[in-house]
Amino acid sequence: MTRRKRSLPLARGTRYTPAVLEGIADGERAALAPLLAACTEAGAVSAAASALARAEALQAASVGAEPPDRPIACRAGCATCCVSKVLVLAPEVLRIAAHLRATRSQAELAALEERVRAADAATRGLARLERAEAGVPCPLLDERGACSIHAVRPIVCAAWGSLDAAACERHFAAPASVPTAPMHRPSYEVANAVLAGLGWAAKEQGLDVAPLELIAALRIALERPNAGERWLARLPVFAAARDAEWQEDRRREG
């Protein structure tokens, strides 16, 4: 199969050039392909787990290779950015749903599903800026404001590394007029290269790799226990969670 070149984000003045990022994505594609070729939900969940672990390892290496000019400010309990729209791939949301079913009691899972439905109802279809302005917190936060699924969180969440917590607060207080906080670009980009590799591997198996809005996709995965089977059968089980804004952006780019 002829492989299309992926357009990956570029940090200027970094060793993580487009060619290096492409190599990371291709390496992940090759590593994850056997897991997805098995066409089992367990294989898809394992692929998502491997991708997150690899993203975290490469991020740590990038911080060591190109240290930021100040420490990463993200800490447990800091949920300022957890009103953002988060895009995931299907294996990631299947892993999160499996984790929730394995770690929550029946009552806890039912309560969580209600929070997910409420958040989805309040945010479905919102653009990135509209979502930030709405300020609807992620339903996966615990009572302390910490991520309750940190070990299985989306790669997009893991990728973000703010260098200024106060700047994050200023931005999310007025997202339309205040710029986003400075971040460690190399760690963001290597994580997204891994995510591209996960999508690449799934696409080679003929699977749907459209980016999904996290909360909408999680609602589907929790309400439909056979969502993984249907996704692996190439059925459009997550069609309602496909992010229209992302699709429109790609259309405009040609």
KOLZA-214097 format. One record per residue (C-alpha): residue in one letter; x, y, z. Coordinates in pm, 1 decimal, decimal comma, m for minus. Example, Ala and Ser with C-alpha at 12.3 -4.5 7.8 and 13.67 -1.06 7.14 Angstrom:
BEGIN
   res       east      north         up
     a     1230,0     m450,0      780,0
     s     1367,0     m106,0      714,0
// end
This chain:
BEGIN
   res       east      north         up
     m        0,0        0,0        0,0
     t      132,2      344,3      m88,5
     r      158,7      551,0      223,7
     r       43,9      911,3      211,0
     k      266,2     1167,2      374,4
     r      123,1     1296,8      698,6
     s      124,1     1668,6      768,1
     l      245,0     1699,6     1126,1
     p      290,5     2012,8     1337,3
     l      632,3     2173,6     1335,3
     a      820,4     2344,6     1615,8
     r     1077,6     2583,2     1475,0
     g     1434,6     2551,4     1589,1
     t     1392,4     2195,4     1711,6
     r     1545,6     1859,2     1632,4
     y     1190,2     1729,2     1593,5
     t     1165,9     1813,5     1226,1
     p      879,3     1699,3     1003,2
     a     1094,2     1407,5      890,0
     v     1156,5     1297,9     1249,3
     l      788,6     1328,1     1336,7
     e      697,2     1131,9     1026,4
     g      941,0      862,1     1136,4
     i      777,9      846,8     1480,6
     a      434,0      811,3     1322,6
     d      555,0      540,9     1084,8
     g      723,9      352,9     1366,7
     e      402,1      352,9     1566,6
     r      206,8      243,8     1261,8
     a      430,6      m60,7     1226,9
     a      429,5     m139,0     1599,8
     l       51,8     m111,3     1641,5
     a      m53,6     m280,4     1318,1
     p      m44,3     m638,6     1458,1
     l     m266,8     m541,2     1751,7
     l     m528,1     m387,2     1524,7
     a     m499,0     m663,3     1265,4
     a     m631,6     m905,1     1528,5
     c     m971,5     m731,6     1488,7
     t    m1058,6     m775,0     1855,8
     e    m1161,0     m511,1     2105,0
     a     m880,7     m629,0     2333,8
     g     m634,9     m564,3     2050,8
     a     m771,4     m214,4     1993,0
     v     m753,2     m137,0     2365,7
     s     m394,9     m268,2     2377,7
     a     m303,5      m51,2     2079,5
     a     m438,3      257,2     2258,1
     a     m249,1      163,1     2575,5
     s       75,4      112,1     2385,5
     a       33,2      442,7     2202,7
     l      m21,6      639,8     2523,3
     a      280,3      476,7     2689,3
     r      495,3      554,7     2387,3
     a      371,4      914,1     2374,3
     e      457,6      963,5     2741,8
     a      803,7      813,7     2694,1
     l      878,3     1032,2     2393,1
     q      750,0     1340,1     2572,5
     a      985,1     1274,4     2864,5
     a     1270,9     1228,7     2619,4
     s     1184,3     1551,9     2439,1
     v     1184,1     1748,4     2765,1
     g     1526,6     1605,1     2843,7
     a     1660,1     1675,8     2496,0
     e     1512,9     2024,6     2464,2
     p     1427,0     2150,2     2813,9
     p     1162,9     2423,5     2831,1
     d     1270,2     2762,1     2963,7
     r     1054,5     2698,5     3273,5
     p      901,0     2388,8     3433,7
     i      586,0     2223,9     3301,1
     a      306,8     2378,4     3506,7
     c       43,7     2102,3     3471,9
     r      m33,1     1936,5     3806,2
     a     m292,6     1697,9     3947,6
     g     m599,1     1894,4     4051,1
     c     m537,6     2173,7     3799,8
     a     m842,1     2143,8     3575,1
     t     m834,9     2485,8     3408,7
     c     m807,2     2341,4     3058,2
     c    m1055,9     2059,4     3124,9
     v    m1334,2     2256,9     2958,8
     s    m1166,4     2213,8     2620,5
     k    m1288,7     2006,7     2331,7
     v    m1083,5     1686,2     2322,0
     l    m1053,4     1475,1     2009,0
     v     m983,2     1102,8     2031,3
     l     m959,9      799,6     1806,8
     a    m1193,5      504,5     1854,8
     p     m935,3      274,7     2025,2
     e     m878,2      542,0     2289,5
     v    m1245,8      578,4     2377,5
     l    m1288,7      199,7     2382,2
     r    m1002,3      178,5     2630,7
     i    m1153,9      447,9     2851,9
     a    m1494,0      275,8     2849,7
     a    m1335,8      m60,1     2933,8
     h    m1141,0      100,2     3218,9
     l    m1454,5      260,0     3361,2
     r    m1648,6      m66,3     3350,4
     a    m1363,0     m244,6     3526,0
     t    m1304,5       13,1     3799,8
     r    m1650,7      153,1     3882,9
     s    m1932,3       m6,7     4075,3
     q    m2266,9      m34,7     3901,2
     a    m2395,6      269,2     4090,4
     e    m2080,4      471,8     4019,9
     l    m2094,2      384,9     3651,8
     a    m2461,4      482,3     3630,8
     a    m2388,6      818,0     3795,0
     l    m2097,1      877,0     3558,6
     e    m2310,6      795,3     3257,0
     e    m2557,7     1061,7     3369,3
     r    m2277,7     1319,0     3393,9
     v    m2152,3     1219,8     3050,1
     r    m2501,0     1255,3     2901,0
     a    m2544,6     1597,6     3060,5
     a    m2207,0     1720,6     2937,6
     d    m2274,6     1584,7     2590,3
     a    m2613,0     1755,2     2578,2
     a    m2452,3     2086,3     2677,2
     t    m2158,3     2068,2     2436,0
     r    m2256,4     1856,8     2134,8
     g    m2164,2     2032,5     1811,1
     l    m1983,8     2327,0     1970,1
     a    m1672,2     2458,5     1799,6
     r    m1346,8     2469,7     1993,3
     l    m1385,9     2833,9     2095,0
     e    m1754,3     2790,5     2180,1
     r    m1668,0     2492,8     2396,2
     a    m1406,0     2688,4     2590,1
     e    m1647,6     2978,8     2638,3
     a    m1922,7     2745,7     2762,3
     g    m1694,7     2632,7     3045,4
     v    m1857,3     2290,0     3084,3
     p    m1613,8     2078,9     3289,9
     c    m1514,7     1733,0     3174,9
     p    m1744,9     1479,2     3344,2
     l    m1441,9     1258,2     3410,3
     l    m1301,6     1495,2     3672,8
     d    m1326,1     1374,0     4031,3
     e    m1442,8     1574,6     4331,0
     r    m1092,9     1723,2     4373,1
     g    m1083,0     1844,3     4015,8
     a     m831,5     1577,7     3915,7
     c     m862,5     1351,4     3613,2
     s    m1022,8     1027,5     3732,0
     i     m894,2      837,0     3426,8
     h     m541,7      978,5     3417,8
     a     m383,9      638,1     3354,5
     v     m595,0      590,7     3040,1
     r     m644,4      953,8     2936,7
     p     m648,8     1056,2     2569,5
     i     m316,3     1125,3     2402,0
     v     m436,1     1479,8     2325,5
     c     m470,6     1541,2     2701,1
     a     m130,5     1389,3     2771,1
     a       23,0     1600,7     2494,1
     w      m63,1     1934,8     2649,2
     g      214,6     2075,5     2864,7
     s      150,3     2432,0     2977,4
     l      442,0     2639,1     3100,7
     d      226,3     2893,3     3283,3
     a      m76,4     2799,8     3497,1
     a     m175,7     3163,2     3544,4
     a     m174,7     3216,7     3168,2
     c     m405,4     2916,2     3133,4
     e     m647,0     3074,3     3381,5
     r     m640,6     3404,8     3193,5
     h     m706,5     3233,8     2861,0
     f     m999,0     3022,0     2978,2
     a    m1153,3     3321,7     3153,8
     a    m1170,4     3497,1     2814,8
     p    m1080,9     3245,4     2543,2
     a    m1184,2     3469,7     2253,8
     s     m953,5     3754,7     2349,9
     v     m664,6     3608,8     2551,6
     p     m408,6     3382,9     2381,6
     t     m342,6     3029,8     2500,3
     a      m63,9     2968,2     2749,2
     p      289,7     2895,4     2628,7
     m      361,5     2525,7     2598,8
     h      649,3     2286,7     2538,0
     r      604,9     2237,0     2166,2
     p      836,9     1936,3     2115,6
     s      651,8     1720,9     2369,2
     y      318,8     1820,6     2215,2
     e      435,9     1731,2     1868,7
     v      591,2     1393,7     1946,8
     a      271,5     1288,0     2126,0
     n       62,7     1389,2     1827,0
     a      298,8     1200,1     1597,4
     v      226,4      886,6     1799,9
     l     m146,2      956,3     1771,5
     a     m104,0      989,1     1395,8
     g       66,9      649,4     1394,8
     l     m226,0      493,6     1580,6
     g     m466,7      636,8     1326,0
     w     m243,8      529,1     1039,3
     a     m237,4      168,9     1165,0
     a     m615,3      161,6     1207,0
     k     m672,7      311,4      863,9
     e     m460,4       41,6      702,4
     q     m703,7     m211,5      850,4
     g     m994,7      m29,9      686,0
     l    m1120,9      102,5     1019,4
     d    m1286,3      440,1     1075,1
     v    m1023,2      684,3     1200,2
     a    m1226,2     1005,3     1194,9
     p    m1142,8     1216,1     1503,2
     l    m1419,5     1185,9     1762,0
     e    m1527,7     1435,6     2026,0
     l    m1442,2     1262,4     2352,3
     i    m1763,9     1309,0     2549,5
     a    m1995,8     1227,1     2258,5
     a    m1790,7      916,4     2176,1
     l    m1773,2      805,8     2539,2
     r    m2149,6      836,4     2571,2
     i    m2186,9      599,7     2276,4
     a    m1927,9      355,3     2411,6
     l    m2093,0      344,5     2755,7
     e    m2447,5      315,8     2625,6
     r    m2359,9       53,1     2366,6
     p    m2146,4     m228,4     2511,2
     n    m2101,2     m368,9     2159,2
     a    m1958,6      m42,6     2022,9
     g    m1613,8     m197,4     1987,7
     e    m1747,2     m494,2     1794,4
     r    m1940,3     m266,1     1562,6
     w    m1638,9      m40,3     1502,0
     l    m1424,4     m344,0     1420,1
     a    m1698,7     m463,9     1183,0
     r    m1657,6     m131,7      995,4
     l    m2001,2      m10,8     1103,0
     p    m2047,1      365,3     1171,8
     v    m2117,0      325,4     1542,0
     f    m1931,5      647,9     1628,8
     a    m2068,5      852,9     1337,9
     a    m2262,3     1087,3     1568,0
     a    m1939,9     1172,8     1756,8
     r    m1731,8     1267,1     1453,4
     d    m1606,5     1620,0     1499,4
     a    m1765,2     1843,4     1236,8
     e    m1523,2     2129,7     1302,5
     w    m1221,3     1908,9     1230,8
     q    m1383,1     1777,0      914,0
     e    m1461,8     2129,1      794,6
     d    m1105,3     2241,6      862,5
     r     m971,1     1951,8      655,1
     r    m1215,0     2032,3      374,4
     r    m1094,4     2390,9      364,6
     e     m735,0     2272,8      350,6
     g     m827,7     2076,5       39,4
// end
